[in-house]
């Protein structure tokens, strides 16, 4: 499975792992920067997934409201 095929839950799990790794003092500066960049990217991807889900819910609610009128 490629990174683009990962589910929201898989991305969040990886993001949590990155945060734990960054909290450890034993991570080198170079590795910290690499993890930080990956974490930012995952955070943006998760944010986009949530925004798209919110839009779908709003559309479904509009359809439901229109059916009731």
N, CA, C, O and CB atoms as a CASP TS submission, in Angstrom:
PFRMAT TS
TARGET T0000
AUTHOR 0000-0000-0000
METHOD Language model
MODEL 1
PARENT N/A
ATOM      1  N   UNK     1       0.851  -1.183   0.000  1.00  0.00           N
ATOM      2  CA  UNK     1       0.000   0.000   0.000  1.00  0.00           C
ATOM      3  C   UNK     1       0.895   1.245   0.000  1.00  0.00           C
ATOM      4  O   UNK     1       1.792   1.373   0.833  1.00  0.00           O
ATOM      5  CB  UNK     1      -0.967  -0.001   1.234  1.00  0.00           C
ATOM      6  N   UNK     2       0.646   2.146  -0.928  1.00  0.00           N
ATOM      7  CA  UNK     2       1.427   3.376  -0.996  1.00  0.00           C
ATOM      8  C   UNK     2       0.913   4.365   0.037  1.00  0.00           C
ATOM      9  O   UNK     2      -0.163   4.186   0.608  1.00  0.00           O
ATOM     10  CB  UNK     2       1.369   3.988  -2.411  1.00  0.00           C
ATOM     11  N   UNK     3       1.693   5.407   0.266  1.00  0.00           N
ATOM     12  CA  UNK     3       1.282   6.419   1.246  1.00  0.00           C
ATOM     13  C   UNK     3      -0.029   7.084   0.841  1.00  0.00           C
ATOM     14  O   UNK     3      -0.821   7.469   1.702  1.00  0.00           O
ATOM     15  CB  UNK     3       2.376   7.480   1.408  1.00  0.00           C
ATOM     16  N   UNK     4      -0.264   7.224  -0.472  1.00  0.00           N
ATOM     17  CA  UNK     4      -1.503   7.855  -0.937  1.00  0.00           C
ATOM     18  C   UNK     4      -2.712   6.959  -0.723  1.00  0.00           C
ATOM     19  O   UNK     4      -3.840   7.449  -0.662  1.00  0.00           O
ATOM     20  CB  UNK     4      -1.389   8.215  -2.408  1.00  0.00           C
ATOM     21  N   UNK     5      -2.491   5.637  -0.606  1.00  0.00           N
ATOM     22  CA  UNK     5      -3.582   4.698  -0.406  1.00  0.00           C
ATOM     23  C   UNK     5      -3.932   4.507   1.065  1.00  0.00           C
ATOM     24  O   UNK     5      -4.887   3.801   1.389  1.00  0.00           O
ATOM     25  CB  UNK     5      -3.230   3.373  -1.016  1.00  0.00           C
ATOM     26  N   UNK     6      -3.172   5.126   1.949  1.00  0.00           N
ATOM     27  CA  UNK     6      -3.407   4.948   3.376  1.00  0.00           C
ATOM     28  C   UNK     6      -4.741   5.554   3.785  1.00  0.00           C
ATOM     29  O   UNK     6      -5.157   6.590   3.266  1.00  0.00           O
ATOM     30  CB  UNK     6      -2.272   5.574   4.187  1.00  0.00           C
ATOM     31  N   UNK     7      -5.397   4.892   4.718  1.00  0.00           N
ATOM     32  CA  UNK     7      -6.653   5.414   5.247  1.00  0.00           C
ATOM     33  C   UNK     7      -6.368   6.561   6.213  1.00  0.00           C
ATOM     34  O   UNK     7      -5.227   6.780   6.622  1.00  0.00           O
ATOM     35  CB  UNK     7      -7.461   4.295   5.952  1.00  0.00           C
ATOM     36  N   UNK     8      -7.403   7.272   6.561  1.00  0.00           N
ATOM     37  CA  UNK     8      -7.285   8.357   7.538  1.00  0.00           C
ATOM     38  C   UNK     8      -6.711   7.819   8.852  1.00  0.00           C
ATOM     39  O   UNK     8      -5.826   8.426   9.456  1.00  0.00           O
ATOM     40  CB  UNK     8      -8.665   9.026   7.781  1.00  0.00           C
ATOM     41  N   UNK     9      -7.232   6.676   9.273  1.00  0.00           N
ATOM     42  CA  UNK     9      -6.788   6.089  10.528  1.00  0.00           C
ATOM     43  C   UNK     9      -5.310   5.705  10.484  1.00  0.00           C
ATOM     44  O   UNK     9      -4.592   5.886  11.468  1.00  0.00           O
ATOM     45  CB  UNK     9      -7.631   4.871  10.857  1.00  0.00           C
ATOM     46  N   UNK    10      -4.858   5.181   9.358  1.00  0.00           N
ATOM     47  CA  UNK    10      -3.453   4.812   9.206  1.00  0.00           C
ATOM     48  C   UNK    10      -2.562   6.055   9.260  1.00  0.00           C
ATOM     49  O   UNK    10      -1.491   6.035   9.865  1.00  0.00           O
ATOM     50  CB  UNK    10      -3.235   4.054   7.881  1.00  0.00           C
ATOM     51  N   UNK    11      -3.010   7.120   8.631  1.00  0.00           N
ATOM     52  CA  UNK    11      -2.245   8.364   8.646  1.00  0.00           C
ATOM     53  C   UNK    11      -2.180   8.941  10.053  1.00  0.00           C
ATOM     54  O   UNK    11      -1.134   9.440  10.470  1.00  0.00           O
ATOM     55  CB  UNK    11      -2.861   9.385   7.685  1.00  0.00           C
ATOM     56  N   UNK    12      -3.278   8.878  10.783  1.00  0.00           N
ATOM     57  CA  UNK    12      -3.293   9.390  12.150  1.00  0.00           C
ATOM     58  C   UNK    12      -2.382   8.558  13.053  1.00  0.00           C
ATOM     59  O   UNK    12      -1.689   9.102  13.912  1.00  0.00           O
ATOM     60  CB  UNK    12      -4.727   9.396  12.703  1.00  0.00           C
ATOM     61  N   UNK    13      -2.385   7.247  12.856  1.00  0.00           N
ATOM     62  CA  UNK    13      -1.505   6.381  13.643  1.00  0.00           C
ATOM     63  C   UNK    13      -0.048   6.724  13.377  1.00  0.00           C
ATOM     64  O   UNK    13       0.753   6.804  14.309  1.00  0.00           O
ATOM     65  CB  UNK    13      -1.769   4.901  13.322  1.00  0.00           C
ATOM     66  N   UNK    14       0.299   6.925  12.115  1.00  0.00           N
ATOM     67  CA  UNK    14       1.673   7.293  11.770  1.00  0.00           C
ATOM     68  C   UNK    14       2.023   8.652  12.375  1.00  0.00           C
ATOM     69  O   UNK    14       3.129   8.843  12.881  1.00  0.00           O
ATOM     70  CB  UNK    14       1.860   7.323  10.235  1.00  0.00           C
ATOM     71  N   UNK    15       1.084   9.588  12.324  1.00  0.00           N
ATOM     72  CA  UNK    15       1.313  10.914  12.890  1.00  0.00           C
ATOM     73  C   UNK    15       1.560  10.823  14.401  1.00  0.00           C
ATOM     74  O   UNK    15       2.434  11.510  14.931  1.00  0.00           O
ATOM     75  CB  UNK    15       0.112  11.837  12.597  1.00  0.00           C
ATOM     76  N   UNK    16       0.800   9.985  15.083  1.00  0.00           N
ATOM     77  CA  UNK    16       1.003   9.791  16.520  1.00  0.00           C
ATOM     78  C   UNK    16       2.385   9.201  16.801  1.00  0.00           C
ATOM     79  O   UNK    16       3.041   9.581  17.771  1.00  0.00           O
ATOM     80  CB  UNK    16      -0.092   8.875  17.098  1.00  0.00           C
ATOM     81  N   UNK    17       2.822   8.275  15.955  1.00  0.00           N
ATOM     82  CA  UNK    17       4.148   7.676  16.100  1.00  0.00           C
ATOM     83  C   UNK    17       5.235   8.726  15.917  1.00  0.00           C
ATOM     84  O   UNK    17       6.233   8.731  16.638  1.00  0.00           O
ATOM     85  CB  UNK    17       4.338   6.534  15.091  1.00  0.00           C
ATOM     86  N   UNK    18       5.039   9.608  14.954  1.00  0.00           N
ATOM     87  CA  UNK    18       6.009  10.680  14.704  1.00  0.00           C
ATOM     88  C   UNK    18       6.103  11.604  15.911  1.00  0.00           C
ATOM     89  O   UNK    18       7.201  11.973  16.327  1.00  0.00           O
ATOM     90  CB  UNK    18       5.620  11.486  13.445  1.00  0.00           C
ATOM     91  N   UNK    19       4.971  11.975  16.468  1.00  0.00           N
ATOM     92  CA  UNK    19       4.958  12.866  17.635  1.00  0.00           C
ATOM     93  C   UNK    19       5.707  12.217  18.799  1.00  0.00           C
ATOM     94  O   UNK    19       6.491  12.876  19.482  1.00  0.00           O
ATOM     95  CB  UNK    19       3.500  13.205  18.052  1.00  0.00           C
ATOM     96  N   UNK    20       5.466  10.933  19.021  1.00  0.00           N
ATOM     97  CA  UNK    20       6.173  10.239  20.104  1.00  0.00           C
ATOM     98  C   UNK    20       7.677  10.220  19.844  1.00  0.00           C
ATOM     99  O   UNK    20       8.477  10.406  20.760  1.00  0.00           O
ATOM    100  CB  UNK    20       5.645   8.800  20.259  1.00  0.00           C
ATOM    101  N   UNK    21       8.052   9.994  18.587  1.00  0.00           N
ATOM    102  CA  UNK    21       9.480   9.970  18.244  1.00  0.00           C
ATOM    103  C   UNK    21      10.128  11.330  18.464  1.00  0.00           C
ATOM    104  O   UNK    21      11.258  11.409  18.947  1.00  0.00           O
ATOM    105  CB  UNK    21       9.672   9.533  16.790  1.00  0.00           C
ATOM    106  N   UNK    22       9.426  12.393  18.115  1.00  0.00           N
ATOM    107  CA  UNK    22       9.967  13.739  18.280  1.00  0.00           C
ATOM    108  C   UNK    22      10.078  14.125  19.748  1.00  0.00           C
ATOM    109  O   UNK    22      10.916  14.951  20.112  1.00  0.00           O
ATOM    110  CB  UNK    22       9.099  14.746  17.545  1.00  0.00           C
ATOM    111  N   UNK    23       9.248  13.540  20.586  1.00  0.00           N
ATOM    112  CA  UNK    23       9.310  13.822  22.018  1.00  0.00           C
ATOM    113  C   UNK    23      10.537  13.202  22.673  1.00  0.00           C
ATOM    114  O   UNK    23      10.967  13.642  23.739  1.00  0.00           O
ATOM    115  CB  UNK    23       8.057  13.316  22.701  1.00  0.00           C
ATOM    116  N   UNK    24      11.096  12.183  22.034  1.00  0.00           N
ATOM    117  CA  UNK    24      12.283  11.535  22.590  1.00  0.00           C
ATOM    118  C   UNK    24      13.511  12.400  22.316  1.00  0.00           C
ATOM    119  O   UNK    24      13.654  12.961  21.229  1.00  0.00           O
ATOM    120  CB  UNK    24      12.470  10.113  21.993  1.00  0.00           C
ATOM    121  N   UNK    25      14.369  12.501  23.278  1.00  0.00           N
ATOM    122  CA  UNK    25      15.567  13.322  23.134  1.00  0.00           C
ATOM    123  C   UNK    25      16.650  12.627  22.322  1.00  0.00           C
ATOM    124  O   UNK    25      17.626  13.271  21.936  1.00  0.00           O
ATOM    125  CB  UNK    25      16.109  13.689  24.494  1.00  0.00           C
ATOM    126  N   UNK    26      16.510  11.347  22.053  1.00  0.00           N
ATOM    127  CA  UNK    26      17.541  10.577  21.383  1.00  0.00           C
ATOM    128  C   UNK    26      17.505  10.710  19.856  1.00  0.00           C
ATOM    129  O   UNK    26      18.383  10.177  19.178  1.00  0.00           O
ATOM    130  CB  UNK    26      17.409   9.136  21.764  1.00  0.00           C
ATOM    131  N   UNK    27      16.532  11.395  19.316  1.00  0.00           N
ATOM    132  CA  UNK    27      16.408  11.548  17.865  1.00  0.00           C
ATOM    133  C   UNK    27      17.345  12.662  17.408  1.00  0.00           C
ATOM    134  O   UNK    27      17.362  13.748  17.988  1.00  0.00           O
ATOM    135  CB  UNK    27      14.930  11.859  17.453  1.00  0.00           C
ATOM    136  N   UNK    28      18.115  12.387  16.375  1.00  0.00           N
ATOM    137  CA  UNK    28      19.056  13.392  15.861  1.00  0.00           C
ATOM    138  C   UNK    28      18.300  14.560  15.232  1.00  0.00           C
ATOM    139  O   UNK    28      17.118  14.450  14.906  1.00  0.00           O
ATOM    140  CB  UNK    28      20.018  12.761  14.825  1.00  0.00           C
ATOM    141  N   UNK    29      18.996  15.664  15.072  1.00  0.00           N
ATOM    142  CA  UNK    29      18.397  16.837  14.457  1.00  0.00           C
ATOM    143  C   UNK    29      17.930  16.530  13.039  1.00  0.00           C
ATOM    144  O   UNK    29      16.826  16.907  12.647  1.00  0.00           O
ATOM    145  CB  UNK    29      19.389  17.997  14.447  1.00  0.00           C
ATOM    146  N   UNK    30      18.773  15.846  12.276  1.00  0.00           N
ATOM    147  CA  UNK    30      18.422  15.498  10.895  1.00  0.00           C
ATOM    148  C   UNK    30      17.164  14.632  10.854  1.00  0.00           C
ATOM    149  O   UNK    30      16.263  14.872  10.050  1.00  0.00           O
ATOM    150  CB  UNK    30      19.593  14.765  10.210  1.00  0.00           C
ATOM    151  N   UNK    31      17.109  13.624  11.727  1.00  0.00           N
ATOM    152  CA  UNK    31      15.938  12.739  11.777  1.00  0.00           C
ATOM    153  C   UNK    31      14.714  13.511  12.263  1.00  0.00           C
ATOM    154  O   UNK    31      13.604  13.284  11.781  1.00  0.00           O
ATOM    155  CB  UNK    31      16.208  11.522  12.701  1.00  0.00           C
ATOM    156  N   UNK    32      14.912  14.419  13.213  1.00  0.00           N
ATOM    157  CA  UNK    32      13.799  15.234  13.707  1.00  0.00           C
ATOM    158  C   UNK    32      13.184  16.077  12.591  1.00  0.00           C
ATOM    159  O   UNK    32      11.963  16.185  12.483  1.00  0.00           O
ATOM    160  CB  UNK    32      14.271  16.143  14.845  1.00  0.00           C
ATOM    161  N   UNK    33      14.046  16.672  11.762  1.00  0.00           N
ATOM    162  CA  UNK    33      13.538  17.484  10.647  1.00  0.00           C
ATOM    163  C   UNK    33      12.783  16.626   9.638  1.00  0.00           C
ATOM    164  O   UNK    33      11.746  17.031   9.114  1.00  0.00           O
ATOM    165  CB  UNK    33      14.691  18.216   9.948  1.00  0.00           C
ATOM    166  N   UNK    34      13.314  15.448   9.378  1.00  0.00           N
ATOM    167  CA  UNK    34      12.662  14.526   8.447  1.00  0.00           C
ATOM    168  C   UNK    34      11.286  14.109   8.973  1.00  0.00           C
ATOM    169  O   UNK    34      10.303  14.097   8.231  1.00  0.00           O
ATOM    170  CB  UNK    34      13.545  13.281   8.217  1.00  0.00           C
ATOM    171  N   UNK    35      11.234  13.772  10.251  1.00  0.00           N
ATOM    172  CA  UNK    35       9.962  13.386  10.864  1.00  0.00           C
ATOM    173  C   UNK    35       8.986  14.554  10.904  1.00  0.00           C
ATOM    174  O   UNK    35       7.790  14.382  10.670  1.00  0.00           O
ATOM    175  CB  UNK    35      10.193  12.855  12.276  1.00  0.00           C
ATOM    176  N   UNK    36       9.496  15.730  11.198  1.00  0.00           N
ATOM    177  CA  UNK    36       8.644  16.924  11.237  1.00  0.00           C
ATOM    178  C   UNK    36       7.999  17.182   9.877  1.00  0.00           C
ATOM    179  O   UNK    36       6.803  17.460   9.790  1.00  0.00           O
ATOM    180  CB  UNK    36       9.461  18.154  11.674  1.00  0.00           C
ATOM    181  N   UNK    37       8.796  17.087   8.826  1.00  0.00           N
ATOM    182  CA  UNK    37       8.260  17.302   7.473  1.00  0.00           C
ATOM    183  C   UNK    37       7.193  16.273   7.138  1.00  0.00           C
ATOM    184  O   UNK    37       6.146  16.612   6.585  1.00  0.00           O
ATOM    185  CB  UNK    37       9.385  17.244   6.429  1.00  0.00           C
ATOM    186  N   UNK    38       7.458  15.018   7.474  1.00  0.00           N
ATOM    187  CA  UNK    38       6.469  13.968   7.226  1.00  0.00           C
ATOM    188  C   UNK    38       5.200  14.231   8.032  1.00  0.00           C
ATOM    189  O   UNK    38       4.089  14.044   7.535  1.00  0.00           O
ATOM    190  CB  UNK    38       7.048  12.582   7.578  1.00  0.00           C
ATOM    191  N   UNK    39       5.373  14.663   9.269  1.00  0.00           N
ATOM    192  CA  UNK    39       4.225  14.951  10.121  1.00  0.00           C
ATOM    193  C   UNK    39       3.375  16.093   9.597  1.00  0.00           C
ATOM    194  O   UNK    39       2.147  16.024   9.642  1.00  0.00           O
ATOM    195  CB  UNK    39       4.688  15.271  11.509  1.00  0.00           C
ATOM    196  N   UNK    40       4.011  17.138   9.102  1.00  0.00           N
ATOM    197  CA  UNK    40       3.271  18.268   8.527  1.00  0.00           C
ATOM    198  C   UNK    40       2.460  17.807   7.321  1.00  0.00           C
ATOM    199  O   UNK    40       1.293  18.168   7.171  1.00  0.00           O
ATOM    200  CB  UNK    40       4.238  19.407   8.118  1.00  0.00           C
ATOM    201  N   UNK    41       3.087  17.010   6.469  1.00  0.00           N
ATOM    202  CA  UNK    41       2.396  16.507   5.280  1.00  0.00           C
ATOM    203  C   UNK    41       1.192  15.640   5.676  1.00  0.00           C
ATOM    204  O   UNK    41       0.102  15.791   5.123  1.00  0.00           O
ATOM    205  CB  UNK    41       3.372  15.697   4.394  1.00  0.00           C
ATOM    206  N   UNK    42       1.400  14.739   6.631  1.00  0.00           N
ATOM    207  CA  UNK    42       0.305  13.885   7.086  1.00  0.00           C
ATOM    208  C   UNK    42      -0.814  14.710   7.714  1.00  0.00           C
ATOM    209  O   UNK    42      -1.993  14.433   7.499  1.00  0.00           O
ATOM    210  CB  UNK    42       0.818  12.849   8.088  1.00  0.00           C
ATOM    211  N   UNK    43      -0.441  15.716   8.485  1.00  0.00           N
ATOM    212  CA  UNK    43      -1.427  16.582   9.119  1.00  0.00           C
ATOM    213  C   UNK    43      -2.288  17.298   8.073  1.00  0.00           C
ATOM    214  O   UNK    43      -3.504  17.405   8.232  1.00  0.00           O
ATOM    215  CB  UNK    43      -0.729  17.605  10.022  1.00  0.00           C
ATOM    216  N   UNK    44      -1.659  17.780   7.019  1.00  0.00           N
ATOM    217  CA  UNK    44      -2.393  18.456   5.945  1.00  0.00           C
ATOM    218  C   UNK    44      -3.309  17.477   5.213  1.00  0.00           C
ATOM    219  O   UNK    44      -4.443  17.814   4.874  1.00  0.00           O
ATOM    220  CB  UNK    44      -1.415  19.109   4.952  1.00  0.00           C
ATOM    221  N   UNK    45      -2.811  16.261   4.970  1.00  0.00           N
ATOM    222  CA  UNK    45      -3.631  15.254   4.298  1.00  0.00           C
ATOM    223  C   UNK    45      -4.842  14.879   5.143  1.00  0.00           C
ATOM    224  O   UNK    45      -5.947  14.747   4.618  1.00  0.00           O
ATOM    225  CB  UNK    45      -2.799  14.007   3.992  1.00  0.00           C
ATOM    226  N   UNK    46      -4.643  14.706   6.447  1.00  0.00           N
ATOM    227  CA  UNK    46      -5.749  14.379   7.340  1.00  0.00           C
ATOM    228  C   UNK    46      -6.763  15.519   7.398  1.00  0.00           C
ATOM    229  O   UNK    46      -7.971  15.284   7.419  1.00  0.00           O
ATOM    230  CB  UNK    46      -5.225  14.067   8.744  1.00  0.00           C
ATOM    231  N   UNK    47      -6.268  16.745   7.424  1.00  0.00           N
ATOM    232  CA  UNK    47      -7.142  17.913   7.432  1.00  0.00           C
ATOM    233  C   UNK    47      -8.004  17.947   6.167  1.00  0.00           C
ATOM    234  O   UNK    47      -9.200  18.232   6.234  1.00  0.00           O
ATOM    235  CB  UNK    47      -6.311  19.207   7.551  1.00  0.00           C
ATOM    236  N   UNK    48      -7.394  17.657   5.021  1.00  0.00           N
ATOM    237  CA  UNK    48      -8.150  17.629   3.765  1.00  0.00           C
ATOM    238  C   UNK    48      -9.205  16.530   3.766  1.00  0.00           C
ATOM    239  O   UNK    48     -10.321  16.735   3.289  1.00  0.00           O
ATOM    240  CB  UNK    48      -7.205  17.434   2.583  1.00  0.00           C
ATOM    241  N   UNK    49      -8.857  15.375   4.298  1.00  0.00           N
ATOM    242  CA  UNK    49      -9.823  14.271   4.378  1.00  0.00           C
ATOM    243  C   UNK    49     -11.008  14.681   5.237  1.00  0.00           C
ATOM    244  O   UNK    49     -12.158  14.434   4.874  1.00  0.00           O
ATOM    245  CB  UNK    49      -9.160  12.993   4.953  1.00  0.00           C
ATOM    246  N   UNK    50     -10.730  15.310   6.381  1.00  0.00           N
ATOM    247  CA  UNK    50     -11.809  15.738   7.270  1.00  0.00           C
ATOM    248  C   UNK    50     -12.681  16.815   6.633  1.00  0.00           C
ATOM    249  O   UNK    50     -13.902  16.795   6.784  1.00  0.00           O
ATOM    250  CB  UNK    50     -11.234  16.252   8.580  1.00  0.00           C
ATOM    251  N   UNK    51     -12.060  17.752   5.925  1.00  0.00           N
ATOM    252  CA  UNK    51     -12.835  18.798   5.254  1.00  0.00           C
ATOM    253  C   UNK    51     -13.740  18.206   4.182  1.00  0.00           C
ATOM    254  O   UNK    51     -14.893  18.617   4.042  1.00  0.00           O
ATOM    255  CB  UNK    51     -11.901  19.841   4.633  1.00  0.00           C
ATOM    256  N   UNK    52     -13.220  17.239   3.422  1.00  0.00           N
ATOM    257  CA  UNK    52     -14.037  16.589   2.392  1.00  0.00           C
ATOM    258  C   UNK    52     -15.191  15.808   3.011  1.00  0.00           C
ATOM    259  O   UNK    52     -16.300  15.804   2.476  1.00  0.00           O
ATOM    260  CB  UNK    52     -13.174  15.655   1.537  1.00  0.00           C
ATOM    261  N   UNK    53     -14.933  15.149   4.130  1.00  0.00           N
ATOM    262  CA  UNK    53     -15.988  14.413   4.816  1.00  0.00           C
ATOM    263  C   UNK    53     -17.064  15.377   5.318  1.00  0.00           C
ATOM    264  O   UNK    53     -18.257  15.085   5.235  1.00  0.00           O
ATOM    265  CB  UNK    53     -15.404  13.594   5.990  1.00  0.00           C
ATOM    266  N   UNK    54     -16.637  16.513   5.832  1.00  0.00           N
ATOM    267  CA  UNK    54     -17.588  17.516   6.316  1.00  0.00           C
ATOM    268  C   UNK    54     -18.470  18.032   5.173  1.00  0.00           C
ATOM    269  O   UNK    54     -19.677  18.205   5.342  1.00  0.00           O
ATOM    270  CB  UNK    54     -16.837  18.689   6.978  1.00  0.00           C
ATOM    271  N   UNK    55     -17.863  18.271   4.024  1.00  0.00           N
ATOM    272  CA  UNK    55     -18.637  18.718   2.859  1.00  0.00           C
ATOM    273  C   UNK    55     -19.662  17.671   2.429  1.00  0.00           C
ATOM    274  O   UNK    55     -20.794  18.009   2.081  1.00  0.00           O
ATOM    275  CB  UNK    55     -17.700  19.037   1.691  1.00  0.00           C
ATOM    276  N   UNK    56     -19.266  16.409   2.452  1.00  0.00           N
ATOM    277  CA  UNK    56     -20.195  15.338   2.086  1.00  0.00           C
ATOM    278  C   UNK    56     -21.366  15.273   3.055  1.00  0.00           C
ATOM    279  O   UNK    56     -22.510  15.085   2.641  1.00  0.00           O
ATOM    280  CB  UNK    56     -19.472  13.990   2.050  1.00  0.00           C
ATOM    281  N   UNK    57     -21.080  15.428   4.347  1.00  0.00           N
ATOM    282  CA  UNK    57     -22.147  15.409   5.346  1.00  0.00           C
ATOM    283  C   UNK    57     -23.093  16.586   5.121  1.00  0.00           C
ATOM    284  O   UNK    57     -24.311  16.430   5.210  1.00  0.00           O
ATOM    285  CB  UNK    57     -21.557  15.454   6.778  1.00  0.00           C
ATOM    286  N   UNK    58     -22.540  17.758   4.831  1.00  0.00           N
ATOM    287  CA  UNK    58     -23.378  18.931   4.573  1.00  0.00           C
ATOM    288  C   UNK    58     -24.255  18.704   3.341  1.00  0.00           C
ATOM    289  O   UNK    58     -25.428  19.077   3.342  1.00  0.00           O
ATOM    290  CB  UNK    58     -22.504  20.189   4.382  1.00  0.00           C
ATOM    291  N   UNK    59     -23.700  18.098   2.294  1.00  0.00           N
ATOM    292  CA  UNK    59     -24.479  17.801   1.089  1.00  0.00           C
ATOM    293  C   UNK    59     -25.601  16.819   1.399  1.00  0.00           C
ATOM    294  O   UNK    59     -26.728  16.987   0.933  1.00  0.00           O
ATOM    295  CB  UNK    59     -23.573  17.235  -0.015  1.00  0.00           C
ATOM    296  N   UNK    60     -25.291  15.799   2.181  1.00  0.00           N
ATOM    297  CA  UNK    60     -26.310  14.810   2.560  1.00  0.00           C
ATOM    298  C   UNK    60     -27.412  15.461   3.381  1.00  0.00           C
ATOM    299  O   UNK    60     -28.591  15.152   3.205  1.00  0.00           O
ATOM    300  CB  UNK    60     -25.676  13.651   3.353  1.00  0.00           C
ATOM    301  N   UNK    61     -27.031  16.358   4.272  1.00  0.00           N
ATOM    302  CA  UNK    61     -28.029  17.064   5.071  1.00  0.00           C
ATOM    303  C   UNK    61     -28.902  17.944   4.212  1.00  0.00           C
ATOM    304  O   UNK    61     -30.103  18.041   4.464  1.00  0.00           O
ATOM    305  CB  UNK    61     -27.362  17.895   6.142  1.00  0.00           C
ATOM    306  N   UNK    62     -28.338  18.594   3.197  1.00  0.00           N
ATOM    307  CA  UNK    62     -29.127  19.427   2.282  1.00  0.00           C
ATOM    308  C   UNK    62     -30.100  18.560   1.515  1.00  0.00           C
ATOM    309  O   UNK    62     -31.261  18.932   1.342  1.00  0.00           O
ATOM    310  CB  UNK    62     -28.214  20.202   1.306  1.00  0.00           C
ATOM    311  N   UNK    63     -29.635  17.388   1.045  1.00  0.00           N
ATOM    312  CA  UNK    63     -30.518  16.472   0.317  1.00  0.00           C
ATOM    313  C   UNK    63     -31.653  16.001   1.202  1.00  0.00           C
ATOM    314  O   UNK    63     -32.786  15.885   0.734  1.00  0.00           O
ATOM    315  CB  UNK    63     -29.734  15.270  -0.210  1.00  0.00           C
ATOM    316  N   UNK    64     -31.378  15.726   2.473  1.00  0.00           N
ATOM    317  CA  UNK    64     -32.383  15.284   3.405  1.00  0.00           C
ATOM    318  C   UNK    64     -33.387  16.404   3.675  1.00  0.00           C
ATOM    319  O   UNK    64     -34.593  16.167   3.753  1.00  0.00           O
ATOM    320  CB  UNK    64     -31.732  14.816   4.704  1.00  0.00           C
ATOM    321  N   UNK    65     -32.877  17.616   3.815  1.00  0.00           N
ATOM    322  CA  UNK    65     -33.759  18.764   4.052  1.00  0.00           C
ATOM    323  C   UNK    65     -34.660  19.001   2.862  1.00  0.00           C
ATOM    324  O   UNK    65     -35.838  19.311   3.044  1.00  0.00           O
ATOM    325  CB  UNK    65     -32.945  20.025   4.349  1.00  0.00           C
ATOM    326  N   UNK    66     -34.146  18.867   1.643  1.00  0.00           N
ATOM    327  CA  UNK    66     -34.940  19.074   0.445  1.00  0.00           C
ATOM    328  C   UNK    66     -36.000  17.991   0.255  1.00  0.00           C
ATOM    329  O   UNK    66     -37.068  18.263  -0.294  1.00  0.00           O
ATOM    330  CB  UNK    66     -34.038  19.125  -0.760  1.00  0.00           C
ATOM    331  N   UNK    67     -35.719  16.780   0.698  1.00  0.00           N
ATOM    332  CA  UNK    67     -36.691  15.696   0.580  1.00  0.00           C
ATOM    333  C   UNK    67     -37.888  15.901   1.502  1.00  0.00           C
ATOM    334  O   UNK    67     -38.996  15.452   1.210  1.00  0.00           O
ATOM    335  CB  UNK    67     -36.027  14.365   0.887  1.00  0.00           C
ATOM    336  N   UNK    68     -37.654  16.570   2.594  1.00  0.00           N
ATOM    337  CA  UNK    68     -38.712  16.788   3.576  1.00  0.00           C
ATOM    338  C   UNK    68     -39.624  17.934   3.242  1.00  0.00           C
ATOM    339  O   UNK    68     -40.665  18.094   3.879  1.00  0.00           O
ATOM    340  CB  UNK    68     -38.122  17.021   4.905  1.00  0.00           C
ATOM    341  N   UNK    69     -39.269  18.738   2.263  1.00  0.00           N
ATOM    342  CA  UNK    69     -40.086  19.925   1.945  1.00  0.00           C
ATOM    343  C   UNK    69     -41.187  19.600   0.974  1.00  0.00           C
ATOM    344  O   UNK    69     -41.963  20.480   0.602  1.00  0.00           O
ATOM    345  CB  UNK    69     -39.223  21.034   1.373  1.00  0.00           C
TER
END
